[in-house]
Amino acid sequence: MISLRLFFSVVFALLTISVAAGFAAAETIDVRAKDTLTALEMDRGDELHFRLADGRVFRLLLENTDAAIVERVTPGGIVYRFSARVRVDGQPMTIERYVCSQECFYQPLVIDGVRIWLDTVKDVFDLIPIRYPRLGNLQCLPRKAARLALQDMTLRICPPETYPWIETERDSLDVGACYNGDDCYLGPYLGEACHVGLDVNHAKGSLLFAPIDFDGQAYFNSLAAGDNNNRWRAVRRWPNGDVWALQTHHLIELLVPENTPLKAGARYATTAGVHVGSHEHTHFEFKIGRPRDPQDAERGSSRQAGIAAPVDFDDESPLAQERPEVLHLDPWIIFWQIFEDAKARRGERHVQMEPLRPARAGRRVAFSAVVSRPRHGEKKLRYYWAFGDGSLACGPAATHVFARAGVYPVTLVVDDGTRLAATTQHVAVGGDPMEAPVLALSAPDEPSYHPRPLRALDVYGRPVPFVPHTLAFLARPSRPAPDAKVIHLENIGGSRLAAAVPPEIDCRDGSGWLQVMRQSDDGRQSLRVSVDAAGLARGDYAASVRVSCPGAANSPQTFRVALCVAADPPRREAVVDDRDAGFYATPYFWVGHRFCRAPAEKRGYGGFYLTSGGRAIPGESARFTPDLEAGRYEVSLSDRTPFAAGAEFDVRVRHAGGDRRVRVRPEASRLIGRFDFQEGTDGFVEILAGGSRGLVVADAVVFRRLPDQ
């Protein structure tokens, strides 16, 4: 009888052979960044070597891909997510995307000086088929595990300035205006099949404009030729050999002669009036191809993955799905550049930072802001850096030491006194962990201190919610001293963190209202931060606190305190909705749909809700913070929230007497409990994803004052 040790040895050997055989087929893809977007496909085990404009080589290894349905609404649609697990310059991270939520209009990932769009992964099509496969739409199916688009972040997606493709006053696209809320790129049309392009609803007779110069354009389907639609394609051949094809369907009238060039910004058609279905809309597509060229190798492409064959954009060819040369891409990439250029023409402030390079643990890294000056006048700017490890800095330039290897999101927030603007780059850090102490700050109950997830992509056009590492207080003459907050001084390096010196307080507005006290609990250092608004006029106040631990890297650090002395009275009853200022959800986890076909009873309080997608991940939460009168309250989940059968989860309640955790089963009762709250915003209700079962929904929480006993 075979021994267990021998059995496991044989299994391990077979697995080793299998893995080795799989990676033996992997390829190294050498590509040089050019002045137009690079599109390519990769299989698991493939490694991309992407040579940037400055000569540095960026390395990306694809380890695995995945896709899963987040929510299925019947009738309505499907929200799904997909991801790619990669190693970037040797460091592991996961790139994740959502489809059929507002997150599908996203800021691309920027890491080590490279801008990356994860277009799709093949796993998606194991979940959801493709609509109209007989018309060649299988061409949008990746031939390999993942399809990406990349560009050196110092370059645009194409050299010339882009112009609006559609008439809009918005600064982004709205997923709710994508046909039934489901026809974003590869969104499941009617909840059943992937939709190849991007549909944007607008009124019949709307104008379309050329976003770039085109070499030629014409209908490839038309009513005049007996087709059921007017479908138009324009082609641009770039000097580097790339060919772009941009398409629009449902046109009413072409305003320019066919088979002629078209200048950027020119009106070329009226639209949204032919074969439009239940919503007047235009369908957009974007494809990239590259003809064979013997000089490709000289241009730095020893193997242009999946983009090195004669270009033919004929969608109706029966061989379309077999041609490796044409790659479909999300039209959002074009719209992203259009919106960026439009903001620049309007003179809006643009916030960026100098490109980051791979770094080493223990070595000082320099960061520098690049901020444009708006046309409407310069204002005094304040700069705040968050380095993704609990450390922060202020000023237009900063330095930082990373304690250990990994990938870190570095966020810069700029405040001009009117609005916040932000940008994030990621940096891959290698090397051994530091042995010396390294100072970081933490405040687990403060949203502005929550670490940014590595997978998070910013939703394009969404306002910046707060300055990172800010303690926010609300006070009134009736309660001038709200509860104190605590900041912990953490050592994320080695050795021992020295005792902090007395903190330095700089109150920019008023004086004497802020107090910071050092304290220690079992050797853990912390700061107790309290405010007293007695005697202060109504309005907003800000201060900075400088904290130092001698001998520690990244010391000193400065955090921010914001005090609002409210003019409005507190409320006796409140409903905190997912769209209110009192709502906060951990980023890039809770997502929601805008499906037009969903019945009213499935759309939640205010017509929208967020969901966990059945993922019981610890640390993910949604918080509802009311501004209440002091008293006893009945707290419950909204009756309008469409909880799924069998859902249950923990709710954490911060009340006047401390914290309490309650297990809630909405199918049985929406009541969370009855609790005493102090005046103001010190109390909250938090829905926890960790330990949950089923589809957890974060929508609205009701606080109803009970009569005094």
C-alpha positions in Angstrom: 0.0 0.0 0.0 1.4 3.3 -1.0 2.4 5.6 1.8 0.9 9.1 2.2 4.3 10.7 2.0 5.0 8.9 -1.4 1.5 9.8 -2.6 1.9 13.5 -1.9 5.4 13.4 -3.4 4.0 12.0 -6.7 1.1 14.5 -6.7 3.6 17.4 -6.1 5.8 16.2 -8.9 2.9 15.9 -11.3 1.8 19.4 -10.4 5.3 20.8 -10.8 5.5 19.2 -14.3 2.0 20.6 -15.2 2.9 24.1 -14.1 6.3 24.0 -15.8 4.6 22.8 -19.0 2.1 25.6 -18.8 4.7 28.3 -18.3 6.9 26.8 -21.0 4.3 28.0 -23.5 4.3 31.5 -22.1 5.7 34.3 -24.2 7.6 37.4 -23.6 6.0 40.3 -25.5 8.4 43.1 -26.3 6.6 46.4 -27.2 7.9 49.9 -27.4 5.5 52.7 -26.4 4.5 54.8 -29.3 2.5 58.0 -29.8 -0.8 56.1 -30.0 -2.4 53.7 -27.6 -1.0 50.1 -27.6 -3.6 47.4 -27.5 -2.6 43.7 -27.0 -3.8 40.4 -25.6 -2.0 38.2 -23.1 -2.3 34.6 -21.9 -1.6 33.5 -18.3 2.2 33.3 -17.9 2.9 35.8 -20.6 5.2 38.7 -19.6 5.0 42.1 -21.2 8.2 44.2 -21.6 6.9 47.7 -22.4 9.7 50.2 -23.3 8.7 53.7 -22.2 9.7 57.0 -23.9 12.6 57.5 -21.5 14.0 54.0 -22.3 13.0 52.3 -19.1 11.3 48.9 -19.4 8.1 48.3 -17.6 7.3 44.6 -16.9 3.9 43.1 -16.4 3.4 39.4 -15.9 -0.2 38.0 -16.2 -0.7 35.3 -13.5 -4.4 34.7 -13.6 -7.8 36.2 -14.6 -11.3 35.9 -13.1 -14.9 37.0 -13.5 -18.0 36.8 -11.4 -21.6 38.1 -11.4 -22.2 40.7 -8.6 -25.9 41.0 -8.9 -28.6 39.7 -11.2 -31.8 41.8 -11.3 -34.9 40.3 -13.0 -36.2 42.1 -14.9 -33.3 44.5 -15.2 -29.9 43.2 -15.9 -26.5 41.9 -14.6 -23.7 43.7 -12.8 -20.5 41.8 -13.0 -16.8 42.2 -12.2 -13.6 40.9 -13.7 -10.0 41.0 -12.7 -6.4 40.2 -13.7 -3.9 39.1 -11.1 -0.5 40.4 -12.3 3.0 41.1 -11.2 4.1 44.6 -12.0 7.9 45.1 -12.0 8.0 42.0 -9.8 5.3 43.0 -7.3 1.9 41.3 -7.1 -1.4 43.1 -7.4 -4.9 42.6 -8.8 -6.5 44.9 -11.4 -10.3 44.8 -11.1 -13.2 46.3 -13.1 -17.0 46.5 -12.8 -19.5 46.5 -15.7 -23.0 47.9 -15.7 -22.3 50.3 -12.8 -21.0 53.8 -12.8 -17.6 52.3 -12.2 -17.4 51.3 -15.8 -16.4 54.9 -16.6 -13.2 54.9 -14.7 -9.8 56.6 -14.4 -7.3 54.2 -15.8 -4.7 52.6 -13.5 -1.4 54.4 -13.5 1.6 52.4 -12.2 5.3 53.0 -12.5 4.7 55.6 -15.2 2.4 53.5 -17.3 -1.4 54.1 -17.9 -3.3 50.8 -18.1 -6.9 50.0 -19.2 -7.9 46.4 -18.4 -10.3 46.0 -21.3 -11.8 42.6 -20.6 -10.9 39.0 -19.8 -12.0 35.8 -21.5 -13.6 34.5 -18.3 -16.4 37.1 -18.8 -17.7 35.1 -21.8 -17.9 31.9 -19.8 -20.6 33.7 -17.7 -22.3 35.7 -20.4 -22.5 35.0 -24.1 -22.1 37.5 -26.9 -25.0 39.2 -28.6 -25.4 38.7 -32.4 -22.5 36.3 -32.8 -23.6 35.7 -36.4 -22.8 39.3 -37.3 -19.1 38.8 -36.5 -19.4 40.2 -33.0 -17.3 37.2 -31.8 -14.5 39.5 -32.9 -14.8 41.2 -29.5 -14.1 38.0 -27.7 -10.4 37.9 -26.5 -8.4 35.3 -28.2 -6.2 35.1 -25.1 -6.9 35.4 -21.4 -6.9 39.2 -21.2 -7.0 42.2 -23.4 -5.4 45.5 -22.3 -4.5 48.9 -23.6 -1.4 50.7 -22.4 0.3 54.0 -22.8 3.3 55.8 -21.4 1.6 58.2 -18.9 3.6 61.1 -20.3 1.8 60.6 -23.7 -1.8 60.9 -24.8 -3.8 58.1 -26.4 -3.1 59.9 -29.7 -1.0 62.9 -30.6 -3.6 65.4 -31.7 -6.2 67.1 -29.4 -9.5 65.3 -29.4 -12.9 67.0 -29.7 -16.4 66.1 -28.4 -18.0 63.1 -30.2 -21.5 64.0 -28.8 -23.2 67.2 -27.5 -23.1 67.0 -23.7 -22.8 69.4 -20.7 -21.7 66.5 -18.4 -18.1 65.9 -17.4 -18.5 62.1 -17.8 -21.0 59.5 -19.1 -23.9 58.2 -17.1 -24.4 54.4 -17.0 -28.1 55.1 -16.4 -28.2 56.7 -19.9 -26.7 53.6 -21.6 -29.9 52.4 -23.2 -31.6 50.5 -20.4 -28.7 51.2 -18.0 -27.1 48.0 -19.3 -25.5 48.8 -22.7 -22.2 50.0 -21.6 -19.3 48.3 -23.3 -19.7 44.5 -22.9 -22.7 45.2 -20.6 -25.2 42.3 -20.7 -27.9 43.5 -23.1 -31.3 42.8 -21.5 -29.4 40.8 -18.8 -28.6 38.1 -21.3 -25.7 38.7 -23.6 -22.6 41.0 -23.9 -23.2 44.1 -25.9 -20.2 44.8 -28.2 -20.3 48.6 -28.2 -21.4 51.5 -26.0 -24.9 53.0 -26.3 -25.5 56.5 -25.2 -29.1 57.8 -25.0 -29.9 61.2 -26.5 -32.7 62.9 -28.4 -33.6 62.2 -32.0 -31.8 64.6 -34.3 -28.7 65.0 -32.0 -25.5 65.9 -33.8 -22.3 63.8 -34.0 -18.9 65.3 -34.4 -15.5 63.9 -35.5 -13.3 63.5 -32.4 -10.2 63.2 -34.5 -9.1 63.7 -38.1 -10.2 60.8 -40.3 -8.7 59.7 -43.6 -12.0 58.4 -44.9 -15.5 57.5 -43.7 -18.7 55.9 -45.1 -21.7 53.8 -44.3 -21.1 50.1 -44.2 -24.8 49.4 -43.6 -27.6 51.7 -44.7 -31.3 51.8 -45.2 -30.7 52.7 -48.8 -28.8 49.4 -49.3 -31.6 47.4 -47.7 -30.1 47.1 -44.2 -32.1 47.7 -41.1 -29.8 50.5 -39.8 -27.5 53.2 -40.8 -24.1 52.1 -39.5 -21.0 54.3 -40.2 -17.3 53.8 -39.9 -14.4 56.2 -40.1 -10.7 55.2 -40.3 -7.5 56.9 -39.3 -4.1 55.5 -40.3 -1.4 56.8 -38.0 2.2 57.3 -39.2 3.4 54.6 -36.8 1.3 52.0 -38.8 -1.6 51.7 -36.4 -5.1 52.0 -37.8 -8.1 53.1 -35.8 -11.7 52.5 -36.7 -14.5 54.4 -34.9 -18.1 53.5 -35.6 -21.5 55.0 -34.9 -24.8 53.4 -35.6 -28.5 54.5 -35.7 -27.7 57.6 -37.8 -30.5 59.6 -39.4 -28.6 61.5 -42.0 -24.9 61.8 -43.0 -24.0 65.5 -43.3 -20.7 64.9 -45.3 -20.1 63.1 -48.6 -19.0 59.4 -48.1 -15.5 58.3 -48.9 -14.0 61.7 -48.0 -11.6 62.8 -45.2 -13.1 64.4 -42.1 -11.6 67.1 -39.9 -11.7 66.9 -36.1 -14.6 68.8 -34.7 -16.6 68.7 -37.9 -20.3 67.8 -37.8 -20.8 64.6 -39.7 -24.3 63.2 -38.9 -27.6 63.5 -37.1 -28.4 60.5 -35.0 -30.7 58.6 -32.6 -33.5 58.0 -35.0 -33.1 54.7 -36.9 -33.8 51.2 -35.4 -33.3 52.6 -31.9 -35.5 50.2 -29.9 -36.9 51.5 -26.6 -34.6 54.5 -26.2 -33.3 57.0 -28.8 -29.5 56.3 -28.7 -26.3 56.1 -30.6 -24.1 53.0 -30.6 -20.3 53.6 -30.5 -17.4 51.2 -31.2 -13.6 51.5 -31.2 -11.2 49.1 -32.9 -7.4 49.1 -33.4 -5.6 47.2 -36.1 -2.0 47.1 -37.4 -0.9 46.0 -40.9 2.1 43.8 -41.4 5.3 45.8 -41.5 8.8 44.3 -41.9 10.1 47.3 -39.9 8.1 46.4 -36.8 11.2 44.9 -35.1 13.1 48.1 -35.7 10.3 50.0 -34.0 10.8 47.9 -30.9 8.2 45.2 -31.4 9.7 41.7 -31.7 6.1 40.4 -31.4 3.1 42.7 -31.5 0.7 40.4 -29.7 -2.4 39.9 -31.8 -2.0 43.1 -33.8 0.3 42.2 -36.7 -1.8 41.3 -39.8 -3.6 43.1 -42.6 -6.4 45.3 -41.3 -9.9 44.5 -42.3 -12.8 46.0 -40.3 -15.6 44.1 -42.1 -17.8 43.1 -39.2 -20.0 40.8 -41.3 -17.2 38.7 -42.6 -17.8 35.1 -41.5 -14.1 34.8 -40.6 -14.1 37.9 -38.4 -13.7 35.9 -35.3 -10.7 34.1 -36.7 -8.7 37.2 -37.7 -6.1 38.1 -35.0 -5.4 41.6 -36.3 -8.3 43.7 -35.1 -8.9 44.4 -31.4 -12.1 45.8 -30.0 -11.6 48.3 -27.2 -14.0 50.1 -24.9 -15.1 53.4 -26.5 -14.8 54.9 -23.0 -11.0 55.2 -23.7 -11.8 57.7 -26.5 -14.4 59.5 -24.4 -11.9 59.7 -21.5 -9.4 61.6 -23.6 -12.2 63.8 -25.0 -13.3 64.8 -21.5 -9.7 65.4 -20.4 -9.1 67.7 -23.4 -12.5 69.5 -22.9 -11.5 70.3 -19.3 -8.2 71.7 -20.5 -9.9 73.9 -23.1 -12.2 75.3 -20.4 -9.2 76.1 -18.3 -10.0 73.9 -15.4 -7.3 73.0 -12.9 -5.6 69.7 -13.8 -3.8 67.8 -11.0 -1.1 65.3 -11.8 2.2 64.2 -10.3 5.5 63.4 -12.0 5.7 59.8 -13.2 6.8 57.3 -10.6 9.4 54.7 -11.1 9.9 51.4 -9.3 11.4 52.0 -5.8 13.3 50.1 -3.1 12.3 49.7 0.5 14.3 51.8 2.8 15.3 54.3 0.1 13.8 57.8 0.0 11.5 58.5 -2.9 10.8 62.0 -4.2 7.3 63.1 -5.3 6.4 66.3 -7.1 3.0 67.7 -8.0 2.2 69.1 -11.5 -0.8 71.4 -11.2 -2.1 73.6 -14.0 -3.2 77.2 -13.4 -6.9 77.7 -14.3 -7.8 80.7 -16.5 -10.2 82.1 -13.8 -7.3 83.2 -11.6 -4.8 81.6 -9.2 -5.7 80.7 -5.7 -3.6 79.6 -2.8 -3.3 75.8 -3.0 -2.8 73.2 -0.3 -1.3 69.9 -1.2 -1.9 66.6 0.7 -0.1 63.3 0.0 -1.2 59.8 1.2 1.3 57.1 0.4 -0.9 54.0 0.9 0.9 52.8 4.0 -0.6 55.1 6.7 1.9 57.9 6.1 1.2 61.4 4.8 2.9 64.6 3.8 2.0 68.2 2.8 3.3 70.5 0.2 3.8 70.6 -3.6 6.8 68.2 -3.2 7.4 65.4 -0.7 9.7 62.6 0.1 8.8 59.2 1.6 10.4 55.9 2.6 8.5 52.7 2.1 9.1 50.1 4.9 8.7 46.9 2.8 8.1 45.5 -0.7 4.7 45.8 -2.4 2.6 48.0 -4.6 1.4 51.3 -3.0 -1.3 53.7 -4.2 0.0 57.3 -3.8 -2.7 59.9 -3.8 -2.3 63.6 -4.2 -5.2 65.9 -3.2 -5.1 69.6 -4.0 -7.4 72.1 -2.2 -7.9 75.5 -3.7 -10.4 76.6 -1.0 -13.3 75.9 -3.4 -13.0 72.3 -4.5 -10.8 69.3 -4.1 -8.9 67.7 -7.1 -7.0 64.5 -6.8 -4.9 62.0 -8.7 -3.5 58.6 -7.9 -0.4 56.7 -9.1 0.8 53.3 -8.0 4.4 52.5 -7.3 6.0 49.0 -7.1 8.5 48.7 -4.3 11.0 45.9 -4.0 13.7 45.0 -1.5 14.0 43.7 2.1 11.9 45.1 4.9 13.4 47.9 6.9 14.9 47.1 10.3 14.7 50.7 11.5 11.4 52.1 12.9 9.0 53.8 10.4 6.2 56.1 11.6 2.7 55.8 10.3 -0.7 57.0 11.6 -4.0 55.1 11.9 -7.5 55.9 13.0 -9.7 52.9 12.1 -13.0 54.6 12.7 -12.2 57.6 10.5 -13.2 57.3 6.8 -10.4 59.5 5.7 -7.9 57.2 7.3 -9.2 54.0 5.6 -6.4 52.7 3.3 -7.1 52.9 -0.4 -7.5 49.4 -1.8 -4.9 48.4 -4.4 -7.6 47.3 -6.8 -9.6 50.6 -6.6 -10.0 52.7 -9.7 -11.5 56.2 -9.3 -14.9 56.8 -10.9 -14.4 59.5 -13.5 -16.0 62.8 -12.6 -17.0 61.8 -9.1 -16.1 64.5 -6.6 -13.2 64.0 -4.2 -14.9 63.2 -0.9 -12.4 64.5 1.6 -8.8 65.4 2.3 -7.0 62.2 3.4 -6.1 61.8 7.1 -8.5 64.4 8.3 -10.3 64.3 11.6 -13.7 65.9 11.2 -15.8 67.3 14.1 -19.2 68.8 14.2 -20.3 71.1 17.1 -23.0 73.6 18.1 -23.4 76.0 20.9 -25.8 73.4 22.4 -23.0 70.8 22.4 -19.6 72.6 21.8 -17.4 69.6 22.7 -18.2 66.5 20.7 -16.6 63.2 21.5 -12.8 63.1 21.2 -11.0 61.0 18.5 -7.9 58.9 18.8 -5.0 58.6 16.3 -2.6 55.7 16.8 1.1 56.0 16.2 2.2 52.9 14.4 5.6 51.4 13.7 5.5 49.7 10.3 9.2 49.1 10.3 11.5 47.2 12.7 13.1 48.0 16.0 11.2 50.1 18.5 9.4 53.4 18.0 10.7 56.2 20.2 8.3 58.2 22.4 6.6 61.0 20.5 7.6 64.6 21.3 4.8 67.0 22.2 2.7 67.6 19.1 2.8 71.1 17.4 -0.6 72.6 16.7 -1.2 75.2 14.0 -4.8 76.6 14.0 -5.3 78.4 10.7 -8.7 79.6 11.9 -9.3 80.9 15.4 -7.3 79.7 18.3 -7.7 77.6 21.5 -10.4 75.3 20.2 -8.1 72.2 19.5 -6.3 70.1 22.1 -4.0 67.1 21.4 -2.8 64.9 24.3 -0.3 62.1 24.2 -1.3 58.8 25.8 0.0 55.2 26.0 -1.8 52.0 26.4 0.2 48.8 26.8 3.1 50.4 25.1 1.0 51.6 22.1 1.3 55.3 21.6 -1.7 57.4 20.6 -3.0 61.0 20.5 -6.3 62.0 21.9 -7.7 64.8 19.8 -10.6 66.9 21.1 -12.2 70.2 20.2 -14.2 72.8 22.1 -16.3 75.3 20.0 -17.5 77.4 22.9 -17.3 81.0 21.9 -16.7 80.3 18.2 -18.9 81.8 15.5 -20.7 79.4 13.2 -18.5 78.3 10.3 -15.7 76.1 9.3 -12.3 75.9 11.1 -9.1 74.0 10.2 -5.9 73.2 11.9 -2.8 71.0 11.4 -1.0 68.9 13.9 2.7 67.9 13.5 3.8 64.8 15.3 7.3 63.4 15.6 9.0 60.3 16.9 12.8 60.8 17.0 14.8 58.5 14.9 11.9 57.1 12.9 11.7 57.2 9.1 8.8 59.4 7.7 8.9 61.5 10.9 7.6 64.1 11.4 4.1 63.8 9.9 1.3 66.4 9.8 -2.4 65.5 10.0 -5.4 67.8 9.6 -8.3 68.6 11.9 -11.6 70.1 10.5 -14.3 71.6 12.7 -17.7 72.6 11.5 -19.7 74.8 13.9 -23.1 74.2 12.5 -25.8 76.8 11.9 -28.6 74.3 11.3 -30.3 72.6 14.3 -30.0 68.8 14.7 -32.8 66.6 13.5 -35.4 64.6 15.5 -35.9 62.2 12.6 -33.5 61.3 9.8 -33.1 59.0 6.9 -29.5 58.6 5.8 -29.4 57.4 2.2 -26.5 56.0 0.2 -26.3 59.3 -1.7 -26.2 61.6 1.4 -23.2 63.4 2.9 -23.6 61.2 6.0 -23.0 58.0 4.0 -19.6 56.4 3.5 -18.7 53.0 2.0 -15.3 51.4 1.7 -14.2 52.2 -1.9 -14.5 50.0 -4.9 -16.5 47.2 -3.3 -20.1 48.4 -2.9 -21.6 48.9 -6.4 -25.1 49.7 -7.8 -27.0 49.6 -11.0 -29.2 52.0 -13.0 -31.3 49.4 -14.8 -34.3 51.2 -16.4 -36.2 47.9 -16.7 -36.1 47.1 -13.0 -39.5 47.7 -11.4 -39.8 50.6 -8.8 -39.9 48.2 -5.9 -36.5 46.8 -6.9 -34.7 50.2 -7.1 -34.3 51.0 -3.5 -34.8 54.2 -1.5 -34.4 57.2 -3.8 -34.2 54.9 -6.8 -30.7 53.5 -6.1 -28.8 51.2 -3.8 -25.4 49.6 -3.4 -24.7 45.9 -2.9 -21.9 43.6 -1.7 -22.5 41.1 -4.4 -22.6 38.3 -1.9 -19.0 38.8 -1.0 -18.4 38.3 2.8 -15.1 40.1 3.0 -14.0 41.4 6.4 -13.2 45.1 6.6 -15.7 46.1 3.9 -18.5 48.2 5.3 -21.1 50.9 4.7 -21.6 53.6 7.3 -24.7 55.8 7.9 -24.0 58.9 10.1 -27.0 61.1 11.0 -27.0 64.5 12.7 -29.4 64.0 15.6 -30.8 65.7 18.6 -29.9 64.0 21.9 -32.4 61.2 22.7 -33.5 57.7 22.2 -34.1 56.5 18.7 -35.6 53.5 16.9 -33.2 52.5 14.2 -34.3 50.4 11.2 -33.5 49.6 7.6 -35.7 51.3 5.0 -38.8 49.4 3.9 -38.0 50.3 0.3 -34.7 48.5 0.3 -34.9 45.4 -2.0 -33.1 42.8 0.2 -32.8 39.3 -1.3 -34.3 36.3 0.4 -32.0 34.7 2.9 -29.7 37.7 3.3 -28.3 38.3 6.8 -25.4 40.4 8.1 -24.0 42.2 11.2 -24.7 45.8 11.9 -22.4 47.8 14.2 -24.1 50.7 16.0 -22.1 53.5 17.6 -24.4 55.0 20.3 -24.1 57.1 23.4 -23.1 54.1 25.5 -20.5 52.7 23.2 -20.6 50.0 20.4 -23.1 47.2 19.8 -23.1 44.6 17.1 -26.5 43.3 15.9 -27.3 40.4 13.6 -30.0 41.5 11.1 -32.2 39.3 8.9 -34.2 41.8 6.8 -36.5 39.1 5.6 -37.8 38.7 9.2 -37.5 42.3 10.4 -36.0 45.6 9.3 -35.6 46.8 12.9 -32.0 47.2 14.1 -32.8 48.3 17.7 -33.4 51.2 20.0 -30.4 53.3 21.1 -29.5 56.5 22.8 -27.6 59.0 20.8 -25.8 62.2 21.8 -26.4 65.4 19.8 -24.5 65.7 16.6 -22.7 63.1 14.4 -20.8 61.0 16.9 -23.2 58.1 16.4 -23.5 55.9 13.3 -24.8 52.6 11.9 -22.4 50.4 9.9 -23.4 47.5 7.7 -20.6 44.9 7.7 -19.8 42.6 4.8 -17.6 40.3 6.9 -19.5 37.3 8.1 -22.6 38.1 6.0 -24.7 35.7 4.0 -26.4 36.4 0.7 -26.7 39.7 -1.1 -26.2 42.5 1.4 -27.7 45.8 0.4 -26.5 49.2 1.6 -29.3 51.7 0.9 -30.9 53.8 3.6 -31.2 53.7 7.4 -34.1 55.4 9.3 -33.6 57.1 12.7 -36.9 57.9 14.4 -37.0 59.7 17.8 -38.9 57.9 20.5 -41.0 59.9 23.0 -39.2 60.8 26.2 -40.1 58.5 29.1 
